[in-house]
Amino acid sequence: MSPVITRTIKFSTKGDGDIVNLTPEMETAVAESGLMSGTVTAFVPGSTAGITTVEHEPGLLQDIPELMEKLVPSDRTYQHNETWKDGNGYSHLRAALIGPGVTVPFYEGRMTLGTWQQVVFLDFDNRSRNRRVVFQLMGE
């Protein structure tokens, strides 16, 4: 049976479109695991953030929040806001579009990401937050 290794990282975000590059922490988790081949999953517990892959560069760091605002405007009335009065209905919808995690294969102790591809955390909430991300590795 292959081992399962779980690591959790914690960090603070500014909210409202904050983007955090998780790649260095994931690479460290893979390296420290001692596993040579397998998969590493990054997962955010919560419903107002997502994880995906992009090229972590200044242009996209502006383009992604702009795209999210076009797809799911923050100034609309959402039923979630009517229920909870917290004003972050759009945050939940954006998170649902992106999803809570990604899985990346690794081989010879290194993640198999493309040259410009990084794993990023996207915070969609309307306020700053203390966040955590779970990395789970399986392999040999």
Backbone bond lengths (Angstrom), bond angles and torsions (degrees), N, CA, C in turn:
res aa  C-N    CA-C-N  psi(-1)  N-CA   C-N-CA  omega(-1)  CA-C   N-CA-C  phi
1 M - - - 1.448 - - 1.532 109.24 -
2 S 1.316 116.17 135.41 1.463 121.21 179.65 1.520 110.62 -74.16
3 P 1.326 116.42 142.95 1.471 118.96 177.98 1.532 111.25 -70.65
4 V 1.321 114.33 152.39 1.460 121.74 173.36 1.525 106.68 -119.10
5 I 1.319 116.06 125.46 1.459 122.05 -179.03 1.522 107.62 -120.56
6 T 1.331 115.86 131.07 1.461 120.77 -178.83 1.522 109.87 -120.95
7 R 1.330 115.83 131.46 1.465 122.94 176.99 1.520 108.13 -129.22
8 T 1.308 116.74 146.83 1.463 121.33 176.92 1.520 108.82 -124.40
9 I 1.327 115.47 135.01 1.463 119.61 173.08 1.520 107.82 -114.73
10 K 1.333 115.70 151.35 1.460 121.91 179.27 1.518 108.76 -127.34
11 F 1.318 115.25 143.76 1.461 121.07 178.86 1.516 109.31 -160.60
12 S 1.314 116.71 165.50 1.462 122.50 177.36 1.517 109.25 -106.11
13 T 1.324 115.58 147.48 1.463 121.03 177.56 1.522 109.15 -125.54
14 K 1.322 114.27 162.00 1.457 120.95 177.51 1.522 111.47 -85.63
15 G 1.342 116.62 -13.95 1.453 121.13 -175.97 1.518 110.96 78.81
16 D 1.318 115.35 -178.25 1.463 124.18 171.85 1.535 114.16 48.14
17 G 1.318 116.72 53.88 1.461 120.92 174.97 1.513 114.68 99.63
18 D 1.310 118.53 5.34 1.459 121.41 178.33 1.533 109.25 -61.52
19 I 1.333 116.54 136.14 1.459 122.42 -178.42 1.520 108.51 -123.08
20 V 1.338 116.31 127.11 1.463 122.42 -177.42 1.521 108.89 -120.49
21 N 1.322 116.92 126.75 1.461 122.01 177.23 1.529 108.89 -77.18
22 L 1.331 116.35 116.33 1.463 121.77 179.86 1.524 113.24 -92.53
23 T 1.316 117.53 -8.16 1.462 121.61 -171.82 1.526 113.44 -55.69
24 P 1.334 119.86 -47.88 1.472 118.14 -179.44 1.532 113.28 -58.52
25 E 1.339 116.95 -41.28 1.463 120.10 179.65 1.529 110.98 -67.81
26 M 1.327 117.32 -36.67 1.469 120.07 177.86 1.526 110.50 -67.05
27 E 1.343 116.71 -41.90 1.457 120.42 178.18 1.519 110.74 -61.03
28 T 1.323 116.70 -40.73 1.468 121.14 177.65 1.524 110.33 -63.30
29 A 1.328 116.66 -43.81 1.470 120.10 179.62 1.522 110.77 -60.33
30 V 1.332 117.32 -41.68 1.469 121.05 178.37 1.525 109.63 -64.34
31 A 1.333 116.84 -48.68 1.467 120.86 -177.72 1.528 111.48 -61.33
32 E 1.326 117.20 -43.68 1.461 120.95 -177.33 1.522 113.21 -74.64
33 S 1.331 116.95 -16.12 1.465 120.19 -177.97 1.521 112.56 -71.17
34 G 1.331 116.53 -26.76 1.454 120.70 -174.97 1.516 112.99 79.30
35 L 1.316 117.33 -2.17 1.456 121.23 177.97 1.525 109.55 -79.26
36 M 1.306 117.06 144.81 1.471 120.74 -179.44 1.517 112.81 -102.72
37 S 1.325 116.63 -27.02 1.454 120.50 -174.35 1.516 108.98 -147.84
38 G 1.343 116.89 135.59 1.452 120.14 179.66 1.507 111.69 160.77
39 T 1.330 115.41 -148.29 1.460 120.83 178.25 1.522 109.76 -134.40
40 V 1.332 114.41 150.85 1.455 121.37 173.11 1.526 107.11 -125.89
41 T 1.325 115.01 128.15 1.456 121.42 178.39 1.516 108.54 -107.92
42 A 1.333 116.33 136.30 1.463 122.43 171.04 1.518 106.39 -109.94
43 F 1.334 116.82 127.12 1.456 122.50 -175.62 1.516 109.93 -135.74
44 V 1.338 116.77 134.20 1.463 120.84 175.72 1.530 109.14 -103.28
45 P 1.344 116.91 119.19 1.461 119.37 170.92 1.536 107.64 -75.26
46 G 1.280 116.98 118.73 1.463 120.82 -178.01 1.509 109.96 142.32
47 S 1.320 116.09 164.03 1.461 119.90 -174.11 1.516 114.00 -120.59
48 T 1.345 117.48 15.21 1.465 119.63 177.16 1.520 111.97 -126.41
49 A 1.323 116.59 24.21 1.463 121.56 177.59 1.518 108.37 -146.45
50 G 1.327 115.79 163.34 1.448 120.47 178.42 1.512 110.81 -143.27
51 I 1.320 115.19 169.09 1.459 121.72 176.96 1.517 107.66 -132.74
52 T 1.331 115.85 135.22 1.465 121.51 178.67 1.526 108.62 -152.49
53 T 1.320 116.43 -173.56 1.464 120.74 174.50 1.523 109.20 -118.28
54 V 1.317 115.58 141.27 1.465 123.66 176.10 1.522 108.05 -153.92
55 E 1.306 115.15 175.52 1.461 120.22 166.60 1.529 105.91 -85.86
56 H 1.324 116.27 115.64 1.469 121.89 -175.54 1.524 108.46 -80.99
57 E 1.338 115.11 83.63 1.467 120.16 -178.87 1.524 108.99 -136.21
58 P 1.338 118.69 158.72 1.463 121.93 -170.87 1.533 114.77 -54.51
59 G 1.317 117.99 -39.17 1.464 119.71 -179.17 1.516 111.91 -62.57
60 L 1.328 116.10 -48.75 1.463 119.31 179.69 1.526 111.99 -68.23
61 L 1.324 117.17 -29.40 1.460 119.84 177.86 1.530 110.82 -64.98
62 Q 1.333 117.45 -22.06 1.464 122.12 173.30 1.526 110.80 -91.66
63 D 1.337 116.18 -38.85 1.468 120.79 -175.93 1.526 112.96 -66.00
64 I 1.323 117.66 -38.73 1.467 120.39 -175.99 1.531 111.22 -62.93
65 P 1.341 120.17 -51.11 1.472 118.50 177.49 1.534 112.56 -61.00
66 E 1.327 117.10 -35.65 1.465 119.91 178.05 1.529 110.87 -65.01
67 L 1.334 117.12 -41.89 1.459 121.03 177.32 1.527 110.88 -62.33
68 M 1.322 116.53 -44.51 1.465 120.42 -179.81 1.521 110.94 -62.28
69 E 1.316 117.24 -38.79 1.472 120.43 178.96 1.524 110.85 -65.26
70 K 1.341 116.85 -36.64 1.469 120.05 177.32 1.524 111.46 -69.80
71 L 1.335 116.75 -42.02 1.463 120.55 -177.64 1.527 112.78 -72.66
72 V 1.330 115.93 -43.72 1.468 121.49 -176.89 1.537 107.38 -135.11
73 P 1.330 116.73 85.92 1.470 120.31 -175.90 1.525 112.98 -60.69
74 S 1.315 115.34 141.19 1.466 120.52 -178.64 1.532 112.46 -78.69
75 D 1.323 117.39 -16.71 1.461 120.12 -174.61 1.533 114.04 -97.81
76 R 1.321 117.23 11.45 1.466 121.29 176.78 1.523 110.41 -86.22
77 T 1.320 114.82 165.06 1.463 120.78 172.54 1.521 107.88 -88.47
78 Y 1.329 115.95 127.39 1.460 121.65 178.31 1.517 108.66 -120.86
79 Q 1.312 116.70 143.35 1.458 121.71 -179.50 1.531 111.46 -59.87
80 H 1.338 116.55 -33.38 1.468 119.90 176.56 1.535 110.22 -56.32
81 N 1.318 116.24 -43.38 1.468 120.03 -179.24 1.525 111.04 -65.56
82 E 1.319 116.60 -35.39 1.462 120.16 178.11 1.532 110.34 -65.24
83 T 1.336 115.61 -36.29 1.459 120.48 -178.56 1.527 112.06 -75.88
84 W 1.337 116.56 -48.54 1.469 120.54 -170.80 1.528 114.81 -104.09
85 K 1.326 117.55 -13.97 1.484 121.76 178.55 1.522 113.41 58.88
86 D 1.354 116.83 29.53 1.470 119.44 -178.48 1.530 113.25 -106.96
87 G 1.319 117.85 -4.01 1.462 121.03 172.94 1.512 115.82 71.39
88 N 1.331 118.41 10.01 1.463 118.92 -176.72 1.535 113.76 -114.43
89 G 1.314 116.76 28.14 1.459 120.13 177.71 1.516 112.18 -55.33
90 Y 1.333 116.62 -41.75 1.458 120.73 178.06 1.530 111.95 -61.34
91 S 1.325 117.40 -32.41 1.467 121.78 -179.42 1.525 110.90 -62.97
92 H 1.313 116.53 -42.58 1.459 121.64 179.27 1.527 111.19 -65.19
93 L 1.318 116.71 -40.88 1.467 120.31 -179.58 1.526 111.25 -67.83
94 R 1.326 117.08 -41.83 1.467 120.33 177.90 1.531 110.49 -62.71
95 A 1.318 115.96 -42.56 1.471 120.03 178.91 1.526 110.64 -62.74
96 A 1.330 116.51 -38.78 1.465 119.91 179.01 1.530 111.31 -64.49
97 L 1.329 117.51 -34.33 1.466 120.85 178.26 1.529 112.03 -67.02
98 I 1.320 116.69 -41.30 1.470 121.10 -176.79 1.524 111.31 -80.94
99 G 1.315 117.21 -43.03 1.462 121.46 -177.53 1.516 111.43 97.50
100 P 1.335 116.50 159.56 1.462 121.05 -172.04 1.522 115.74 -87.28
101 G 1.335 118.61 -2.07 1.461 116.90 -177.55 1.511 114.54 -171.85
102 V 1.327 113.84 170.67 1.463 122.21 174.46 1.527 108.68 -138.90
103 T 1.313 115.03 154.92 1.462 122.09 174.92 1.516 108.22 -119.73
104 V 1.326 116.09 131.43 1.463 122.15 -178.64 1.526 108.61 -122.50
105 P 1.333 117.94 127.20 1.463 119.76 173.58 1.534 110.24 -69.50
106 F 1.329 115.79 151.11 1.460 119.42 170.03 1.522 108.47 -131.99
107 Y 1.316 114.30 151.95 1.463 122.42 -175.47 1.517 107.85 -146.10
108 E 1.322 116.67 137.59 1.472 122.18 -176.44 1.530 110.76 53.64
109 G 1.343 115.45 37.09 1.455 121.55 175.71 1.517 115.43 75.27
110 R 1.350 117.73 11.49 1.466 120.53 -177.88 1.523 110.48 -130.94
111 M 1.333 115.75 139.52 1.454 119.78 176.88 1.528 109.90 -65.44
112 T 1.319 116.09 147.81 1.468 121.16 -174.71 1.529 112.15 -96.48
113 L 1.318 117.20 36.51 1.462 121.24 178.02 1.524 110.55 -69.24
114 G 1.328 115.44 152.03 1.459 120.75 175.03 1.519 110.59 -67.59
115 T 1.314 115.83 167.21 1.465 122.15 -175.44 1.523 113.24 -50.79
116 W 1.324 118.56 -44.56 1.465 121.99 -175.50 1.521 112.26 -107.76
117 Q 1.311 117.41 10.33 1.460 121.88 -174.11 1.527 111.11 -92.45
118 Q 1.327 115.59 128.75 1.457 121.57 175.09 1.524 109.08 -128.24
119 V 1.324 115.59 155.71 1.455 122.07 175.14 1.523 106.76 -92.51
120 V 1.335 116.09 126.79 1.459 120.06 -176.23 1.524 111.87 -127.23
121 F 1.324 113.84 149.24 1.456 124.53 174.44 1.522 106.58 -99.11
122 L 1.320 116.99 129.44 1.465 122.34 179.24 1.523 108.89 -114.56
123 D 1.323 116.72 117.58 1.460 121.06 179.55 1.527 108.25 -96.17
124 F 1.317 116.38 118.00 1.459 121.06 -178.02 1.518 112.88 -103.81
125 D 1.326 118.65 -4.34 1.461 120.21 -174.97 1.527 110.59 -66.79
126 N 1.321 115.89 162.53 1.461 121.11 -176.47 1.531 112.83 -91.75
127 R 1.318 116.12 16.68 1.466 120.24 178.96 1.532 109.01 -154.63
128 S 1.325 115.81 164.89 1.457 119.78 176.41 1.527 108.82 -67.42
129 R 1.336 114.86 152.27 1.465 119.68 -175.74 1.520 110.38 -145.11
130 N 1.323 116.26 153.36 1.457 122.16 164.86 1.519 105.58 -92.00
131 R 1.311 116.52 122.92 1.460 121.81 -172.96 1.515 110.69 -118.13
132 R 1.320 114.60 162.06 1.451 120.59 170.66 1.522 107.89 -140.72
133 V 1.310 114.67 149.53 1.456 122.78 176.34 1.523 107.29 -129.53
134 V 1.314 115.51 135.92 1.464 121.82 179.11 1.515 108.34 -101.43
135 F 1.327 115.61 128.11 1.469 121.69 171.18 1.531 106.93 -104.72
136 Q 1.312 115.72 128.98 1.453 118.78 175.27 1.530 108.72 -125.67
137 L 1.333 114.56 125.60 1.460 122.01 -177.26 1.512 110.13 -111.86
138 M 1.322 115.43 137.87 1.458 121.92 174.18 1.511 107.14 -133.86
139 G 1.300 116.96 136.34 1.454 119.18 179.18 1.511 112.74 167.16
140 E 1.317 113.02 -156.41 1.462 119.34 -179.38 1.507 111.25 -143.89
